[in-house]
Amino acid sequence: MLLSNRVFLSLKSLRKVSPRRWHHTSLTNDLINNMDKKATWDRFYTENSRKGTFKNFEWFFGFHSVKEFILPQLQSMSHSPAPLHVLDIGCGTSALGPSIYTHSQCAVKVTCADISPVAVRLMQEHAESTPVQPCNPASTLVFREMDCTELEGHFEPRSLALIVDKGTTDALVRSKDGRVKAGQIVRQCLTVLRHPGSLLQFSDEDPDARLLWLEKESQGSEVTADVSVHEVGELRGVTYFCYQITPCTTQH
Ligand SMILES: C[S@@+](CC[C@H](N)C(=O)[O-])C[C@H]1O[C@@H](n2cnc3c(N)ncnc32)[C@H](O)[C@@H]1O
C-alpha cells in the first residue's frame, strides 16, 4: 500500500494479502520464511530500489505514529549538554531514525543500524542527496552496517540512552531460525543501555505472547529489566503495541 511517499507493510498484511493483488513471488516466500537472513533483506531492498526514486519503506507505520513514545522520553533524559545516543536496530530504509534526528529538541546522536548493506547504502545516499536540518544543531546522524546480535562489539556498556526497534524483533521471532537471534539482541541491548534508558519494541505481537517471551529472554541477561506494554493504536485493522524494556538500576 502506498501512502504519500512512504510504503507501509507488515508480516500480517503479507500473509493476508490476496494473491490477485500480490504475486506470490519467491521474494514473498523468502520474507515469510527467512526474515532473519541478510540475503533476504538485501534482495528485498534491491528490488524496492529498482522501482525508481528513493522512498522510505516503513514496516507497520512511520515516525508520527510513535513520536509520543520517543520524544518526551528523550527530553526527560536530557540533563547534560552531551548528545543522547539513540540506536535504531534493523533500521532498513525507514525514516524513523532520521526523523528522531530531525525532530528531537535535545541533542541526539542517532545511529541507524542494519545487517543489510543495501539498506544502509540507500539510506546513506538519500541522506547525502537530501540533507535535513536537525532541531538541535548538536545532533548527528549516521548509518552503519551491523549485525545487532553483536552490539557489544560496537558500543560501550551502558552507553546508549534509547534503542528503537520497529518490526525487527517481529521479523526475527517469526522466522524459523530467528528466535535465538531476537533473544540475543534483547540481551545485547540490556548491556549497552545506560540508566536511565530503554529499548522500545514497536510490534503487532499480542502482549500475552511477547511479555512472556521478553521475561524469559531478559532472565538470561546479566542485567535485570522491567518490561511494560503500551498500546500504540489500531491501524488498518491491526492493533500495535510498544514494549518498553528498561534495565533496572539495582543489578543482581
Ligand atoms: C521488518 S524490517 C523493519 C525495518 C525498519 N525497522 C522499518 O520499520 O521499516 C526488519 C529489518 O531488520 C533487519 N535485520 C534483520 N536481522 C538483523 C540483524 N541481526 N541485525 C541488524 N539488522 C537486522 C533487516 O535487514 C530489516 O531491515
The ligand as an SDF file (V2000), in Angstrom:
LIG
                    3D

 27 29  0  0  0  0  0  0  0  0999 V2000
   10.7820   -5.8850    9.3280 C   0  0  0  0  0  0  0  0  0  0  0  0
   12.1630   -4.9900    8.7660 S   0  0  0  0  0  0  0  0  0  0  0  0
   11.9700   -3.4740    9.6620 C   0  0  0  0  0  0  0  0  0  0  0  0
   12.7270   -2.3410    9.0100 C   0  0  0  0  0  0  0  0  0  0  0  0
   12.5190   -0.9680    9.6740 C   0  0  0  0  0  0  0  0  0  0  0  0
   12.8020   -1.0010   11.1030 N   0  0  0  0  0  0  0  0  0  0  0  0
   11.1410   -0.4120    9.4400 C   0  0  0  0  0  0  0  0  0  0  0  0
   10.4610   -0.0170   10.3880 O   0  0  0  0  0  0  0  0  0  0  0  0
   10.7430   -0.3430    8.2750 O   0  0  0  0  0  0  0  0  0  0  0  0
   13.4810   -5.8100    9.6820 C   0  0  0  0  0  0  0  0  0  0  0  0
   14.8610   -5.2190    9.4280 C   0  0  0  0  0  0  0  0  0  0  0  0
   15.7730   -5.8710   10.3110 O   0  0  0  0  0  0  0  0  0  0  0  0
   16.9990   -6.0620    9.6360 C   0  0  0  0  0  0  0  0  0  0  0  0
   17.7160   -7.1390   10.3450 N   0  0  0  0  0  0  0  0  0  0  0  0
   17.4120   -8.4590   10.3860 C   0  0  0  0  0  0  0  0  0  0  0  0
   18.2900   -9.1180   11.1520 N   0  0  0  0  0  0  0  0  0  0  0  0
   19.1590   -8.1910   11.6270 C   0  0  0  0  0  0  0  0  0  0  0  0
   20.2990   -8.2530   12.4720 C   0  0  0  0  0  0  0  0  0  0  0  0
   20.7200   -9.4140   13.0270 N   0  0  0  0  0  0  0  0  0  0  0  0
   20.9650   -7.1100   12.7300 N   0  0  0  0  0  0  0  0  0  0  0  0
   20.5660   -5.9280   12.1850 C   0  0  0  0  0  0  0  0  0  0  0  0
   19.5020   -5.8040   11.3780 N   0  0  0  0  0  0  0  0  0  0  0  0
   18.8000   -6.9240   11.0970 C   0  0  0  0  0  0  0  0  0  0  0  0
   16.5910   -6.3580    8.2100 C   0  0  0  0  0  0  0  0  0  0  0  0
   17.6290   -6.1410    7.2850 O   0  0  0  0  0  0  0  0  0  0  0  0
   15.4020   -5.4060    8.0240 C   0  0  0  0  0  0  0  0  0  0  0  0
   15.8150   -4.1790    7.5130 O   0  0  0  0  0  0  0  0  0  0  0  0
  1  2  1  0
  2  3  1  0
  2 10  1  0
  3  4  1  0
  4  5  1  0
  5  6  1  0
  5  7  1  0
  7  8  2  0
  7  9  1  0
 10 11  1  0
 11 12  1  0
 11 26  1  0
 12 13  1  0
 13 14  1  0
 13 24  1  0
 14 15  1  0
 14 23  1  0
 15 16  2  0
 16 17  1  0
 17 18  1  0
 17 23  2  0
 18 19  1  0
 18 20  2  0
 20 21  1  0
 21 22  2  0
 22 23  1  0
 24 25  1  0
 24 26  1  0
 26 27  1  0
M  CHG  2   2   1   9  -1
M  END
$$$$
